[in-house]
């Protein structure tokens, strides 16, 4: 029986198709792990190796991995090693050891893969990972044995344990009849028209901004097909986080984010070291790659000249990154600027995974901003994130919809001000005000004429505010025509 992956065929490294062992490298490069195994004397001969395949597990590929394992039941042992950056090791282990628990929600609806098959979202026990419930541990004829070999950044990664395991390893006899093929369900969703390059989000906190980013993708994202699969994509999305502070643990847990994961990421992004199993990381690009600690350099510039506008850092190495096959940074630039007495930070991402990377990246940017602000002697200000290609895997729509939740009715104060509407001497009078100061007065006899005047001046920025103002203008026009008193709501 040979190993035949159903998903991510191009991202798996097959050693011996008749092997009975899989090696999960988490966030570490499979090539690096394979070389470590080779140096340790592990048999990697395609004809005799007990290892069938090496593959990564970043977290969002878990449901595909489980389906590959179900279809290839000859894989009866999984050795796990590498950089456990996202907690995917625990999610894999808990799936087999603890199983799934139902998630009671009406937010997610799946398209039935076939007649009579119902699908619901579920959570891997004692984790925050949401997946569909079509694949359960009890579907496996033999639960794979899971063995942790350690972090590949360590000098030893447990290859001696691997070789000792082989001495007594006796896999069960498996044939083609044991294969099980389980489809990937699709989330029921409708797509609405918009300008896919015109979306702007302004929110106070990172979580509020993240929820809005996910909502825009689930509602307006255009489906594109990449080499790695389908995505919902928006271009050049601009997000402003006005108050980028570490949020309460309760709020993070509500969106299935572990606070310790964010803290660890913040620590890592400020380090300048490159792990041997990495092709790049942001900290190394910022602090060592170009032969300069760019964060220190920006801090020094801003200390000398608080109005400096040259504190700009590019992480993209054009000569290298346009030609290599893998290992290019998604974060490509940072711009520090003192503005209104605070240190603001603008960051540009060429591509951005909205589900698994966006919030994590914002917390990393918060750590970078705080590091520079502390040395400059300024309080941190707003963070702006521009994502040239913002994407969401359609298979992750269930997780996204669970995070978005039910969108509550909320009135946001329009940063452009407010309007006071009155009727006087046959005219509708609209005062555009900000902090009790009248900026401009508009006069007209119809709501339509006032609508065009206000729109011409771009005096409204909030959609809810614009609809409210439209209601008041219509009400004032009816009162004027009917000779009735007008009172603004």
C-alpha positions in Angstrom: 0.0 0.0 0.0 1.5 3.3 -1.1 1.2 6.8 0.4 -1.2 8.9 -1.8 -1.9 12.3 -0.3 -5.3 13.9 -1.1 -4.2 17.4 -0.1 -1.1 19.6 -0.2 0.7 17.1 -2.6 3.2 19.8 -3.7 4.1 20.7 -0.1 4.9 17.2 1.2 8.3 15.4 0.8 7.7 11.7 0.2 10.6 9.5 1.1 9.3 5.9 0.8 5.7 5.6 -0.4 5.5 2.2 1.3 6.7 3.6 4.7 4.6 3.5 7.8 5.9 6.6 9.6 5.3 10.3 9.1 7.4 13.1 10.4 5.6 16.4 11.2 8.0 19.4 11.2 5.6 22.0 12.5 6.9 25.4 11.4 10.4 24.2 10.5 11.6 23.6 7.0 11.2 19.9 6.0 14.5 20.1 4.1 16.4 21.1 7.2 14.8 18.4 9.3 15.5 15.8 6.7 19.2 16.8 6.7 19.3 16.5 10.5 17.8 12.9 10.2 20.4 12.1 7.5 23.3 13.3 9.6 22.0 11.2 12.5 22.2 8.1 10.3 18.4 7.5 9.8 17.6 5.4 6.8 16.2 7.7 4.1 16.6 5.4 1.2 13.4 5.5 -0.9 13.4 1.7 -1.1 14.0 0.8 2.5 13.2 3.8 4.8 10.4 3.3 7.3 9.5 7.0 6.8 6.8 7.7 4.2 6.7 11.4 4.3 7.9 14.7 5.9 5.5 17.7 6.1 4.9 20.9 8.0 1.9 21.7 10.2 1.3 25.4 10.6 -2.1 25.1 12.1 -4.5 25.9 9.3 -3.5 22.6 7.5 -4.7 20.4 10.3 -8.0 19.3 8.7 -6.1 18.4 5.5 -3.5 16.4 7.4 -6.2 14.4 9.2 -7.8 13.5 5.9 -4.5 12.5 4.4 -3.9 10.2 7.4 -7.4 8.7 7.0 -6.8 7.9 3.4 -3.3 6.5 4.2 -3.8 4.3 7.3 -0.4 2.7 6.8 1.0 5.8 8.5 0.7 4.4 12.1 3.3 6.6 13.8 3.8 10.3 13.7 7.1 11.8 14.9 6.7 15.5 15.7 9.6 17.9 15.9 10.4 21.5 15.0 9.4 25.0 15.9 6.0 24.8 17.6 5.2 28.5 16.9 1.4 28.3 16.7 0.6 25.4 19.1 -0.2 23.0 16.3 1.6 20.2 18.1 -0.9 20.3 21.0 -3.8 20.6 18.6 -2.8 17.4 16.8 -2.1 15.5 20.0 -5.4 16.6 21.6 -7.4 15.7 18.6 -6.3 12.0 18.9 -6.1 11.9 22.7 -9.1 14.0 23.7 -11.3 14.3 20.6 -13.7 17.0 19.7 -16.4 18.8 21.6 -19.5 20.4 19.9 -19.7 24.2 19.4 -23.2 25.4 19.8 -23.6 28.2 17.3 -25.9 29.4 14.5 -23.1 31.5 13.0 -21.6 28.8 10.8 -23.5 26.7 8.3 -21.8 24.1 6.0 -22.9 23.0 2.6 -23.6 19.2 3.0 -20.9 17.3 1.1 -23.5 14.7 0.0 -27.2 13.8 0.7 -27.9 13.0 4.3 -24.5 14.0 5.7 -24.7 16.8 8.2 -21.7 18.9 9.2 -21.2 21.1 12.3 -18.3 23.1 13.7 -16.4 21.5 16.6 -13.5 22.4 18.9 -10.5 20.2 19.6 -10.8 19.6 23.4 -8.6 21.8 25.6 -7.5 23.9 22.6 -9.1 26.8 20.8 -8.9 25.2 17.3 -12.2 25.1 15.5 -12.6 22.5 12.7 -15.5 20.6 11.1 -16.8 17.4 12.8 -16.6 15.1 9.7 -13.3 13.7 10.8 -13.3 12.2 14.3 -10.6 10.1 16.1 -13.0 7.1 16.0 -12.9 7.0 12.2 -9.2 5.8 12.4 -8.9 2.1 12.2 -5.6 2.6 14.1 -4.8 5.8 16.0 -1.3 6.9 15.0 1.3 6.8 17.8 2.5 10.3 18.4 6.1 10.9 19.5 7.6 14.3 20.3 11.3 14.5 19.3 11.9 18.1 20.3 12.7 21.5 18.8 14.9 21.4 15.8 16.7 24.4 17.1 18.3 22.2 19.8 21.5 20.4 19.2 19.8 17.0 19.6 16.2 16.5 18.3 15.6 13.0 19.5 16.9 11.0 16.5 18.4 8.5 18.9 14.9 7.9 20.3 13.6 7.5 16.7 16.2 4.8 16.0 15.4 3.0 19.3 11.7 3.1 18.4 12.4 1.3 15.1 14.0 -1.7 16.9 10.7 -2.8 18.3 8.4 -1.2 15.7 5.8 -3.6 14.3 3.1 -1.8 12.3 -0.3 -3.5 11.8 -1.1 -5.0 8.4 -3.2 -2.6 6.3 -4.7 -2.9 2.9 -6.6 -0.7 0.4 -9.9 -1.5 2.1 -8.8 0.4 5.1 -8.6 3.7 3.2 -11.3 6.3 4.1 -11.9 9.4 2.0 -13.7 12.2 3.8 -14.5 15.4 1.8 -13.7 18.9 3.0 -16.9 20.8 3.7 -17.6 24.2 2.3 -19.1 27.0 4.5 -22.3 28.4 3.1 -21.6 32.1 2.3 -22.8 34.8 0.0 -20.5 37.3 -1.7 -21.4 40.9 -2.1 -20.1 43.5 -4.6 -17.7 46.2 -3.6 -14.5 48.0 -4.7 -12.0 45.3 -3.7 -9.2 47.9 -3.5 -11.2 50.5 -1.5 -11.7 49.1 2.0 -10.5 51.1 5.1 -11.0 50.0 8.7 -10.6 52.4 11.7 -11.0 50.8 15.1 -9.7 51.5 18.6 -8.3 48.0 19.5 -6.6 45.2 17.6 -9.4 42.7 18.2 -12.1 45.1 17.0 -10.0 45.8 13.9 -9.3 42.1 13.3 -13.1 41.2 13.5 -13.8 43.9 10.9 -11.0 42.7 8.6 -12.4 39.1 8.7 -16.0 40.4 8.2 -14.9 42.4 5.1 -13.3 39.2 3.6 -16.2 37.0 4.4 -18.6 39.5 2.8 -16.6 41.1 -0.1 -13.6 38.9 -0.7 -13.1 37.9 -4.3 -12.3 34.3 -4.9 -8.9 33.7 -6.6 -7.0 30.5 -7.3 -3.4 30.3 -6.2 -0.9 27.5 -6.5 -1.6 26.7 -2.8 -5.4 26.7 -3.3 -8.4 29.1 -3.4 -8.4 32.3 -1.4 -10.8 35.1 -0.7 -8.8 38.2 -1.5 -9.1 42.0 -1.1 -6.3 44.3 -2.2 -4.6 47.3 -0.5 -6.7 47.1 2.7 -5.8 49.9 5.1 -6.4 49.3 8.8 -5.9 51.9 11.6 -5.6 50.7 15.2 -6.0 53.8 17.3 -5.2 52.3 20.7 -2.8 49.4 20.1 -2.6 48.0 23.6 -2.3 44.4 24.9 -5.9 43.4 25.4 -7.4 41.6 28.5 -7.0 37.8 28.6 -10.8 37.3 28.7 -11.2 39.3 25.4 -8.4 37.3 23.7 -9.8 33.9 24.9 -13.2 34.9 23.4 -11.6 35.0 20.0 -9.7 31.8 20.5 -6.3 33.5 21.0 -3.9 32.4 23.7 -2.2 35.5 25.4 1.0 33.6 25.9 1.2 32.9 22.2 1.1 36.7 21.6 3.7 37.4 24.3 6.1 34.8 22.8 5.6 36.3 19.3 6.4 39.8 20.7 9.6 38.5 22.2 10.6 36.6 19.1 10.1 39.5 16.7 12.6 41.7 18.6 15.3 39.1 18.5 17.9 39.3 15.7 18.8 35.6 15.6 18.0 33.3 12.7 17.2 29.8 13.6 19.0 27.1 11.5 15.6 25.7 10.4 14.4 29.1 9.1 15.0 30.9 5.8 14.1 34.3 7.4 12.3 35.9 10.2 11.2 39.5 10.8 13.5 40.1 13.8 16.6 39.0 11.8 15.6 41.1 8.8 15.2 44.1 11.1 18.2 43.8 13.3 20.9 41.9 11.5 20.3 40.8 7.9 21.3 44.1 6.3 24.3 44.6 8.6 22.4 47.2 10.6 20.1 47.2 13.6 17.4 49.2 11.8 15.3 49.7 14.9 18.2 51.1 16.8 19.0 53.4 13.8 15.4 54.7 13.6 15.4 55.4 17.4 18.7 57.3 17.1 17.3 59.4 14.2 14.1 60.3 16.0 16.1 61.2 19.2 18.2 63.6 17.2 15.3 65.0 15.2 11.8 64.3 16.5 10.3 65.5 13.2 12.5 63.1 11.1 10.7 61.5 8.2 13.4 59.2 7.1 12.9 56.5 9.7 11.8 54.1 7.1 12.8 50.4 7.0 12.5 48.0 4.1 12.6 44.3 5.0 12.5 43.2 1.3 15.8 42.3 -0.3 15.0 42.7 -4.0 18.0 41.0 -5.4 17.4 37.9 -3.3 13.6 37.8 -2.7 12.6 38.2 -6.4 14.7 35.1 -7.3 14.5 32.5 -4.5 11.9 29.8 -4.5 10.9 30.2 -0.9 11.5 32.2 2.2 10.4 35.7 1.5 9.1 38.1 4.1 5.4 39.1 4.1 6.1 42.2 6.1 8.0 44.5 3.7 8.3 47.9 5.3 8.0 50.0 8.5 7.7 53.8 8.8 8.1 55.5 12.2 6.8 59.1 12.6 6.1 61.4 15.5 2.6 62.7 15.1 0.6 64.8 17.6 3.1 64.0 20.3 3.1 60.2 19.8 5.1 57.7 17.9 3.0 56.3 15.1 3.9 53.2 13.1 2.9 52.3 9.5 3.5 48.8 8.3 3.1 47.3 4.8 2.6 43.6 4.1 2.8 42.3 0.5 0.6 39.3 1.4 -1.3 38.8 4.6 -3.1 35.7 6.0 -6.1 37.3 7.7 -7.0 34.3 9.8 -3.8 33.1 11.3 -1.3 36.0 10.9 -3.1 39.3 11.0 -3.7 39.7 14.7 -0.4 38.1 15.6 1.4 40.5 13.3 -0.3 43.5 14.8 0.9 42.4 18.3 4.4 42.0 16.8 4.2 45.6 15.5 3.1 46.8 18.9 6.3 45.3 20.4 8.4 47.0 17.7 6.7 50.3 18.2 7.0 50.1 22.0 10.7 49.3 21.7 11.4 52.3 19.6 9.0 54.6 21.5 10.7 53.8 24.8 14.1 54.8 23.4 12.8 57.9 21.8 10.9 59.0 24.9 7.5 59.1 23.2 4.2 57.3 24.0 3.0 54.9 21.3 0.4 56.2 19.0 -1.7 54.6 16.3 -0.6 51.7 14.1 -1.5 51.6 10.4 -1.4 48.2 8.6 -1.6 48.2 4.8 -2.1 44.7 3.2 -1.5 44.6 -0.5 -3.0 41.1 -0.8 -5.2 40.2 2.1 -6.4 36.7 2.0 -8.6 34.1 3.7 -8.7 30.4 2.9 -12.4 29.6 2.2 -11.9 26.4 4.2 -11.3 28.6 7.2 -14.6 30.5 6.9 -16.1 28.6 9.9 -13.3 29.8 12.2 -13.6 33.3 10.8 -17.4 33.5 11.3 -17.0 32.2 14.9 -14.6 35.0 15.6 -16.7 37.7 14.0 -19.8 36.6 15.9 -23.0 38.5 15.9 -22.3 42.0 14.8 -23.9 44.3 17.3 -25.5 47.6 16.5 -23.0 50.3 17.4 -22.9 54.1 16.7 -19.3 55.3 16.2 -18.5 59.0 16.6 -17.6 60.4 13.2 -14.1 61.9 13.3 -15.3 64.6 10.9 -17.7 66.0 13.3 -21.5 66.1 13.7 -24.5 68.1 12.3 -27.2 70.3 13.9 -30.3 70.5 11.8 -32.9 73.2 12.2 -35.6 74.9 10.1 -35.8 78.7 9.8 -37.6 81.1 7.5 -38.4 78.5 4.8 -34.9 76.9 4.8 -33.3 73.8 6.2 -30.2 74.9 8.0 -27.4 72.4 8.6 -24.5 73.3 10.9 -21.4 71.2 10.5 -19.9 71.2 14.0 -16.8 69.8 15.7 -16.3 70.2 19.5 -19.1 72.7 19.7 -17.5 74.9 17.0 -19.4 75.5 13.8 -17.2 74.7 10.8 -19.7 75.5 8.0 -23.3 76.2 7.6 -25.4 74.7 4.7 -28.8 76.1 3.6 -31.4 74.6 1.3 -35.1 73.9 0.8 -34.8 70.2 0.0 -33.0 67.2 1.5 -31.5 66.4 -1.9 -29.8 69.8 -2.4 -28.3 69.6 1.1 -27.2 66.0 0.5 -25.2 67.1 -2.6 -23.6 70.1 -0.8 -22.5 68.0 2.2 -21.2 65.1 -0.1 -19.3 67.6 -2.2 -17.4 68.8 0.9 -16.7 65.2 2.0 -18.1 66.3 5.4 -19.2 62.7 6.5 -17.0 59.7 6.9 -19.1 57.2 8.8 -21.8 55.2 7.0 -24.2 55.1 10.0 -23.8 58.8 10.5 -24.6 59.5 6.8 -27.8 57.4 7.0 -28.8 59.2 10.2 -28.2 62.6 8.6 -30.2 61.6 5.6 -33.2 60.7 7.9 -33.0 64.1 9.6 -32.9 66.0 6.3 -35.9 64.1 5.0 -37.8 64.7 8.2 -36.9 68.4 8.1 -38.1 68.7 4.5 -41.4 67.1 5.4 -41.8 69.4 8.3 -41.0 72.4 6.1 -43.6 71.4 3.5 -46.3 70.6 6.0 -45.7 73.7 8.1 -44.9 71.6 11.2 -42.4 72.1 13.9 -39.1 70.2 13.4 -37.1 68.6 16.2 -33.9 66.8 15.4 -33.8 63.2 16.8 
